[in-house]
Amino acid sequence: MLELKNVCKTFNPGTVNAKVALNDLNLKLNDGDFVTVIGGNGAGKSTMLNAIAGSFLIDSGSIVIDGQNITNLPEHKRAAFLGRVFQDPMMGTAPTMQIEENLALAARRGKPRGLRWGVTKAERADYQERLRALDLGLEDRMTAKVGLLSGGQRQALTLLMAALQQPKLLLLDEHTAALDPRTAAKVLELSDRIVQEHNLTTLMITHNMKDAIAHGNRLIMMDAGRVVVDISGEEKKKLTVPDLLALFSHASGSEEANDKMLLS
């Protein structure tokens, strides 16, 4: 479903501020894979997601989704393939619009839009059922402005919007990092449910090693712009945090790795 082949990206090339963010990165995801991504600060985790989303063009290499090469596609044309939830709960929704209007926008992503009535009666009923499944009481607040919701409610809504069209690939970019622990656990539970319900191929960046172990069927670890550890199946289920720290130290060849991981 996703293949990154020899992907390279350097910011500010040819200057004293040059930064190699992705260094010959290779990664392949099968249909239905739920991959958690961890690594120290500056390892290239978010840069990888931004490269896939088309936030910038890569210097070399290729990005293929479901057999289609999207390497040179602009960001807005990749919307038909991707769903994304950002770290900041304020992103991913239109705060001055109603909940049902935000859902309608998500439902129409990548489709032609005319002058029809914004939200039909059938759509409203469908959105209400989907919101009820979140168990946050949002089904009774369909006309409320999204800007009035809490961070956790907005992330749950953004998750629903991102998965509404069942994208080829769902990108979760530290989407619980700005939430309190209780709310983060709720959003992660919803993430698992939505991914499993639609069998979505998913990349989830997390700064929490316990979450990286507990969620998904596969875990990758990045360092210096490339994948240094790739674990799946029974091996992943048996992992512990000390195991991950030891793996990272070994893969990066540095005793400072533990500090990088813990501080990130």
N, C-alpha and C positions, 0 to 999 in steps of 0.2 A: 504493500500500500504506500510505503514511502521509501525512497532510496536517496541518500546523500552520498555522492561519489567525489572524493578528492576535493572537497569544498574548502576554499581558502578565502579569508577576508582580513585585510590589514587596514586599519583606520589611520588617517594622516600619513600615508606612505611618503617616503622621501624627506621627512622632517624629523626633528629631534623628538617629536611627540608620537612617532610611529608606534602603533600597537598591533601586534599580530593577535587577532581575536579568534580566528578559526584557522587551524594549521593542518591542511590535508585531511579534513574530517570525513570519515566514512561511517555510515550507519544505515541499516536496513530494517524496516519494520514490516512484519507480516500482517495480513488482514486480521483485525481484532486484537492485536497486541495492545496492552496497557503498560507503557514503559515509564517508570519513575526515573528522574534525572537528578543526580546530586553532584557536588563538586565545590571547591573553594571559591571565594570571591575572585572574579576575573578568569574563571575556568573556561568561559565561553557558552554557558548554558542559555542565557537569555539571547545572546547573539545568534545562537543556532536557531532559536524559535523565530527571531526577527528575520533571519535569512529565509526561512521556510515561508514566513508570512509575506515576504516581499517588501519589508520596511526599507531595505536597501538591496542593491544588486551585489552579488558576490564577485570576487576578482577572478576566480576560476573554479572549475568543477561543474557538477550538475545536480539539479534537484528534480526528482521525478515522483509524481503522486499518481497512484493507480495506473501506471503505464504511460502517463502523459508528462512530457518534459515541460516544467513550468519555470525553468531557470531564468528566462528573460521576460516572463509575464509581469506586468505592473501589479502593484498591490491590490487594486480594486478588482482586477480580473481573477485573482486567486480566491476571492470571497466565495466563489461557487464550490470550492474544494474544502475550505477551512471553516472551523469554528474556533473562537478564542476567548479565553477569560484571563483578564490581566490581574496583576498584583493589587493595583489600586481599585477599590470598589467604585470609585467615581468614574472609571473608564468602562466602556462597553455598553453604556446605556445613555439615553437622552434624558437628563434630569428634569427638564421642564415639560416633558411629555408624560402622558398617563401610562400606567402599567400596560393596559391593553394596546395602546398605540405603539409602545416599544415592541411588544410581541408581534404586532402586525408588520412593523418594519423588518423584524427578523424573518418573518414568514415570507416576505417579498424580496429578500436579499437575492440579487442576481437575476431578478425577473423584471420584465417590462412593467411599467406603472402608468396607469391612465388616470382618468378623472372620476373613477367610480367612488362610491361611498367608502370611507376609510376602513371601517371594521364592520363586517357583516354579522348578522345575528348568529349564523352557524359558526363563524370564527370565534365570536365572543363566548359561545357555549364551550367550544373546544379549549380555548385558553383557560376558562374557568376550571375545567376538569384537570388540566395540566398543573395549574397553580394549586389546586386542592391537594394534589399528590405531594407537593412540597411540605405540606403540613405547617405552614407559617401564617395562615390566615389571610393570605394575599388574595384568595379567590373572592373575598368580600370587600376588596379595596381596588377593584379593577380600574376605577377612574381616578385613583390617587396619583399625584405626581411622583415620579420615581425618586426625585431629589429629597422627598420626605422620608424615604425608607432608611433603615439602619444599614450599616455596612454588610452585615451577614445576609439581610434580605436582598440587597442589591446583587451580591455575588450569586445567591441562589437563583435570582431572576436572570442574571447574565448567563449562568450555566444553562438554564432552560432555553434561553434565546439562542445560545451557541449550538445547541443540539437539535433545535427545532426542525431543521431541514436535513438532519442526519448527515453531517459532513463526512467527507472521505477521511479527514483527520481533525481531531480535537486537540487544541493546544491550551494547556493549563500552566500559566506562567506565575508560579508561586502565588496562586490565587487565594491562599489562606494566610499568607504572611502578615497581612495588616489587620487580622481579626484576633479577638481574644480566644484563648484555648477552647472554651466551650462552643463558641460559634464556629471556630475552625473545624472542630470535630463534626459538627452538624453538616457543614458544607462539604467536607470530605465524604461523609456518608451519602449525601445526595449525589456527589460526583460518581461514586462507585455504582450507585443505583442507575443513574442515567447512562453511564458507559456500558453497563451490563445489559440494560434493557434494550439498547439499540445496537449492541455489539460494535461500539465505536473504536476505531484505532486511535490511541491517545498517547500523547507525550505530556507528562506532568513534571515540571520542575518543582523541587521542594528544598527548603533549607533544613528540614527536619528529618534526620536519619531514621527515626522510628517510623515515621509516615512512609518514607521511601521503601522500607522493608515490608510494612503492613499492607500496602496498596499495590495493585497491579500484578502482572505475571512475570515482569522482567525489570531489572534495575541496571542502569548504566551510570558510570562515574566518569566525569570529565576532568581533564587537567590540561592547561596550556593549549586550549583550543582543539582537543581531540579526545576520543573515547579511550580510556585506559583500563576500564573494567566493564564487563558485560556478563551479567548473571541472570539466569532464568530458572523456571521450574522448581524442582525440589530443593536445589541448591540455594535458591533465593529464600524459600520458606524457612530454611534452617539458619539464615543469617542472624547475627546479633550486631549491635552497634560497635563493640570492640572488634568484631570481625571486619566490619567496613573500614574502620580506622586503620587496621593492619594492612588491609588490601590497598588502601589509598597510599599509605607510606611506601609499600613495596612497589606499586605501579609507578609512582611519581619519583621514586628513588631519593626521597628526602624525608628526614626526620621532622622537618617543619610542617609536614603535611597534616599531622593531627591537629595542630593549632589552626591551620587554614580551614579545615573541615568544621571544627567546633565553633570557630568565630563566625563562620558564614551562616 
